[in-house]
Amino acid sequence: MAPTPNWLRRRAPKPEASSDPLWVVCPDCSERVYKKDLAERLFVCPKCGHHFRLGSLDRVALLADGDFHEIGANLATGDPLQWVDRIPYPQKTAQDRSKSGMLESIVVGTCRVGGVEVGLGVMDFAFRGGTMGSVVGEKIAMMLEECGRRKLPAVLVCASGGARMEEGVIALMQMAKTSLAVQRLGALGLPFVAVLTDPTTGGVSASFGFQADVIIAETGAAIGFAGRRVIDQTIRQKLPEGFQSAEFLLEHGQVDMVVRRTELKGCLANVLRLMTMRVPA
Amino acid sequence: MNVIVELEKPLTELEAKIQDLKNFQKKTQGADLSAAIGKLEADAHQLKSEIFSNLTPWQRVHMARHPKRPLALDYISRLDDFIELHGDRTYRDDPSIVAGFGVLAGTPICVIGEQKGRDTKENLYRNFGMPHPEGYRKAQRIMRLAEKFHRPLVTFIDTPGAYPGIGAEERGQSEAIASSLKLLAGLRTPVVVNVTGEGGSGGALAIGLGDHIVMLQHSIYSVASPEPAASILWRDATKAEEAAKRLRLTSDDLFEFGIVDEVIEEPLGGAQRDPDGTIAKVLAADRRAIALLMKLDADTLLDRRYEKYRKIGAHTELVHDRAAR
């Protein structure tokens, strides 16, 4: 299957945005898909295999064996810049909260994945485009510190447009904060696996996203540093087909593997099992 | 540079007038115009302080990008000694990052700086100070050398951001920045960072995670340069001025946020009006920071670095019931 032109897909209607309560049109194959079917199939198009974006709670349900013990569940962002554009930033985040049902763009906690106990963090594109502000930085640091205390491997599932503009340089500094926490975990000899899903860009790909020991990309995900609009405005030339797709990154040696959602849990469990195995005495 | 030319116009005119009078006095030799000249000079000083003490964020962005502002190599050339090292040993040498061994007031150091150009030709060579992945990989080599020889690492930030292009993406711009950050996070030697011009996004932070952050008064530091920020926020790069206003990117803001440890005042009118004095002040600040940091053992240093960034953020607690939605 040829790589999906990501940018076409990005402008296509998202399932939650469509007005039809029962049906959704697949942006890849244009087939009408029954929503209930889609949910049962992990939001993978039954006709063409296109991966729709997955919310973080659905993702946790997909990956965790059973209970998920959430950390920092009540953390919400402040407004360090007192940002106002169209509307004040606190109003934007309030809208995101009611729209997505999420308090912020990440959920972190501990659980088992294929029998291995891990710290698991999952980002959610539905909240402010999965952008990283204070709360994402804080929760990731909390989770990685918990992993350090309990000697657990860490798994971070990324889905993010990068650092959150409305938190300015405070958001930028979350790249430093998370990098320090990743470095500490690594110094303890604990494994760290990143799963890059659609999209993973900017300050998230340029910090913990690409700091992992093993990097798994989900089929069809758009992954890169600069977003297409910024590249367009800078170089003003046509981007090659499949540019910044998971498959493109695999070819260019940037990720370890590209995995379909249906196989993600099994793959992750295997990676974790091998990474946590001890050399016999 | 229209913003700065416009800003300085009344001052430039007045300064030209003073020069005319001085020339006239020299030529005629008889007429004593010193009283008039003195008065105009006082006016000029007054005007200068009026103009430069009330700069808007957008004007400060242009001060940070002033074509005559001291650049990384201007600072580096004032070191006692410097040997530039080249290349990432893998792909190529990236001229937008200069790096090597140096000596600062008798102390051996390692240096990394983001280097812009002075004119179009030089800017094309330096890629306007926008590094490619191989630039960050060269920087990583120098970071490792600093750690190996336990020398302080001194960096100079001056970039609109990491280069957004096809080759940069193919060669792993994200990975290059991510690895620099992780390396700095665990570097067992002091890291002193100077924000001397533009601090744009992850491309700046990649050489900016450190123990002591010095910022020049009219430098800027931001999550993204105003142009790409406007493009990301409102899909319109022409709204850069508005973005500059919202982003809180001045040295006052950065100091207030606790991100920058020390702000170095610039001469009235900007660093370019007294490059030597400005450079000396920055290097003196670095020297002081190094003297303090070199006294700490590596574990204490790393704990201190961790805590410095660990507390940056603004979050609150909200009671949230997902089941209730």
HADDOCK unambig.tbl for C-alpha pairs under 7 A between the chains (distance, minus, plus):
assign (segid A and resid 74 and name CA) (segid B and resid 317 and name CA) 5.17 0.50 0.50
assign (segid A and resid 74 and name CA) (segid B and resid 318 and name CA) 5.17 0.50 0.50
assign (segid A and resid 74 and name CA) (segid B and resid 319 and name CA) 5.79 0.50 0.50
assign (segid A and resid 74 and name CA) (segid B and resid 320 and name CA) 6.25 0.50 0.50
assign (segid A and resid 75 and name CA) (segid B and resid 315 and name CA) 6.42 0.50 0.50
assign (segid A and resid 75 and name CA) (segid B and resid 316 and name CA) 5.73 0.50 0.50
assign (segid A and resid 75 and name CA) (segid B and resid 317 and name CA) 4.66 0.50 0.50
assign (segid A and resid 75 and name CA) (segid B and resid 318 and name CA) 6.22 0.50 0.50
assign (segid A and resid 76 and name CA) (segid B and resid 315 and name CA) 5.60 0.50 0.50
assign (segid A and resid 76 and name CA) (segid B and resid 316 and name CA) 5.26 0.50 0.50
assign (segid A and resid 76 and name CA) (segid B and resid 317 and name CA) 5.61 0.50 0.50
assign (segid A and resid 76 and name CA) (segid B and resid 318 and name CA) 6.00 0.50 0.50
assign (segid A and resid 77 and name CA) (segid B and resid 314 and name CA) 6.19 0.50 0.50
assign (segid A and resid 77 and name CA) (segid B and resid 315 and name CA) 4.33 0.50 0.50
assign (segid A and resid 77 and name CA) (segid B and resid 316 and name CA) 5.90 0.50 0.50
assign (segid A and resid 78 and name CA) (segid B and resid 314 and name CA) 4.95 0.50 0.50
assign (segid A and resid 78 and name CA) (segid B and resid 315 and name CA) 4.74 0.50 0.50
assign (segid A and resid 78 and name CA) (segid B and resid 316 and name CA) 5.98 0.50 0.50
assign (segid A and resid 79 and name CA) (segid B and resid 314 and name CA) 6.85 0.50 0.50
assign (segid A and resid 80 and name CA) (segid B and resid 314 and name CA) 6.01 0.50 0.50
assign (segid A and resid 81 and name CA) (segid B and resid 248 and name CA) 6.76 0.50 0.50
assign (segid A and resid 83 and name CA) (segid B and resid 246 and name CA) 6.44 0.50 0.50
assign (segid A and resid 101 and name CA) (segid B and resid 322 and name CA) 6.36 0.50 0.50
assign (segid A and resid 101 and name CA) (segid B and resid 325 and name CA) 6.62 0.50 0.50
assign (segid A and resid 103 and name CA) (segid B and resid 320 and name CA) 6.99 0.50 0.50
assign (segid A and resid 134 and name CA) (segid B and resid 313 and name CA) 4.67 0.50 0.50
assign (segid A and resid 134 and name CA) (segid B and resid 314 and name CA) 5.54 0.50 0.50
assign (segid A and resid 134 and name CA) (segid B and resid 315 and name CA) 6.19 0.50 0.50
assign (segid A and resid 135 and name CA) (segid B and resid 315 and name CA) 5.99 0.50 0.50
assign (segid A and resid 165 and name CA) (segid B and resid 223 and name CA) 6.62 0.50 0.50
assign (segid A and resid 165 and name CA) (segid B and resid 229 and name CA) 6.89 0.50 0.50
assign (segid A and resid 168 and name CA) (segid B and resid 222 and name CA) 6.29 0.50 0.50
assign (segid A and resid 168 and name CA) (segid B and resid 223 and name CA) 5.07 0.50 0.50
assign (segid A and resid 168 and name CA) (segid B and resid 247 and name CA) 5.43 0.50 0.50
assign (segid A and resid 169 and name CA) (segid B and resid 222 and name CA) 4.97 0.50 0.50
assign (segid A and resid 169 and name CA) (segid B and resid 223 and name CA) 4.65 0.50 0.50
assign (segid A and resid 170 and name CA) (segid B and resid 312 and name CA) 6.83 0.50 0.50
assign (segid A and resid 170 and name CA) (segid B and resid 313 and name CA) 6.08 0.50 0.50
assign (segid A and resid 171 and name CA) (segid B and resid 223 and name CA) 6.83 0.50 0.50
assign (segid A and resid 172 and name CA) (segid B and resid 201 and name CA) 6.72 0.50 0.50
assign (segid A and resid 172 and name CA) (segid B and resid 223 and name CA) 5.03 0.50 0.50
assign (segid A and resid 176 and name CA) (segid B and resid 181 and name CA) 6.69 0.50 0.50
assign (segid A and resid 176 and name CA) (segid B and resid 209 and name CA) 6.37 0.50 0.50
assign (segid A and resid 176 and name CA) (segid B and resid 309 and name CA) 6.73 0.50 0.50
assign (segid A and resid 177 and name CA) (segid B and resid 309 and name CA) 5.26 0.50 0.50
assign (segid A and resid 177 and name CA) (segid B and resid 310 and name CA) 5.60 0.50 0.50
assign (segid A and resid 179 and name CA) (segid B and resid 181 and name CA) 6.12 0.50 0.50
assign (segid A and resid 179 and name CA) (segid B and resid 182 and name CA) 5.34 0.50 0.50
assign (segid A and resid 179 and name CA) (segid B and resid 185 and name CA) 6.50 0.50 0.50
assign (segid A and resid 180 and name CA) (segid B and resid 182 and name CA) 6.64 0.50 0.50
assign (segid A and resid 180 and name CA) (segid B and resid 185 and name CA) 4.94 0.50 0.50
assign (segid A and resid 180 and name CA) (segid B and resid 306 and name CA) 6.22 0.50 0.50
assign (segid A and resid 183 and name CA) (segid B and resid 182 and name CA) 5.80 0.50 0.50
assign (segid A and resid 183 and name CA) (segid B and resid 185 and name CA) 6.34 0.50 0.50
assign (segid A and resid 183 and name CA) (segid B and resid 186 and name CA) 6.28 0.50 0.50
assign (segid A and resid 203 and name CA) (segid B and resid 202 and name CA) 6.41 0.50 0.50
assign (segid A and resid 205 and name CA) (segid B and resid 174 and name CA) 5.54 0.50 0.50
assign (segid A and resid 206 and name CA) (segid B and resid 174 and name CA) 4.05 0.50 0.50
assign (segid A and resid 206 and name CA) (segid B and resid 175 and name CA) 6.03 0.50 0.50
assign (segid A and resid 206 and name CA) (segid B and resid 177 and name CA) 5.46 0.50 0.50
assign (segid A and resid 206 and name CA) (segid B and resid 178 and name CA) 4.56 0.50 0.50
assign (segid A and resid 207 and name CA) (segid B and resid 178 and name CA) 4.29 0.50 0.50
assign (segid A and resid 208 and name CA) (segid B and resid 178 and name CA) 6.80 0.50 0.50
assign (segid A and resid 210 and name CA) (segid B and resid 174 and name CA) 6.69 0.50 0.50
assign (segid A and resid 210 and name CA) (segid B and resid 175 and name CA) 5.20 0.50 0.50
assign (segid A and resid 210 and name CA) (segid B and resid 178 and name CA) 5.88 0.50 0.50
assign (segid A and resid 211 and name CA) (segid B and resid 178 and name CA) 5.87 0.50 0.50
assign (segid A and resid 211 and name CA) (segid B and resid 179 and name CA) 6.32 0.50 0.50
assign (segid A and resid 224 and name CA) (segid B and resid 169 and name CA) 6.42 0.50 0.50
assign (segid A and resid 224 and name CA) (segid B and resid 174 and name CA) 6.64 0.50 0.50
assign (segid A and resid 225 and name CA) (segid B and resid 169 and name CA) 6.73 0.50 0.50
assign (segid A and resid 225 and name CA) (segid B and resid 173 and name CA) 6.08 0.50 0.50
assign (segid A and resid 225 and name CA) (segid B and resid 174 and name CA) 5.04 0.50 0.50
assign (segid A and resid 226 and name CA) (segid B and resid 164 and name CA) 5.48 0.50 0.50
assign (segid A and resid 230 and name CA) (segid B and resid 164 and name CA) 7.00 0.50 0.50
assign (segid A and resid 230 and name CA) (segid B and resid 228 and name CA) 6.37 0.50 0.50
assign (segid A and resid 231 and name CA) (segid B and resid 164 and name CA) 5.27 0.50 0.50
assign (segid A and resid 231 and name CA) (segid B and resid 165 and name CA) 5.79 0.50 0.50
assign (segid A and resid 235 and name CA) (segid B and resid 165 and name CA) 6.68 0.50 0.50
assign (segid A and resid 252 and name CA) (segid B and resid 170 and name CA) 6.27 0.50 0.50
assign (segid A and resid 254 and name CA) (segid B and resid 172 and name CA) 6.48 0.50 0.50
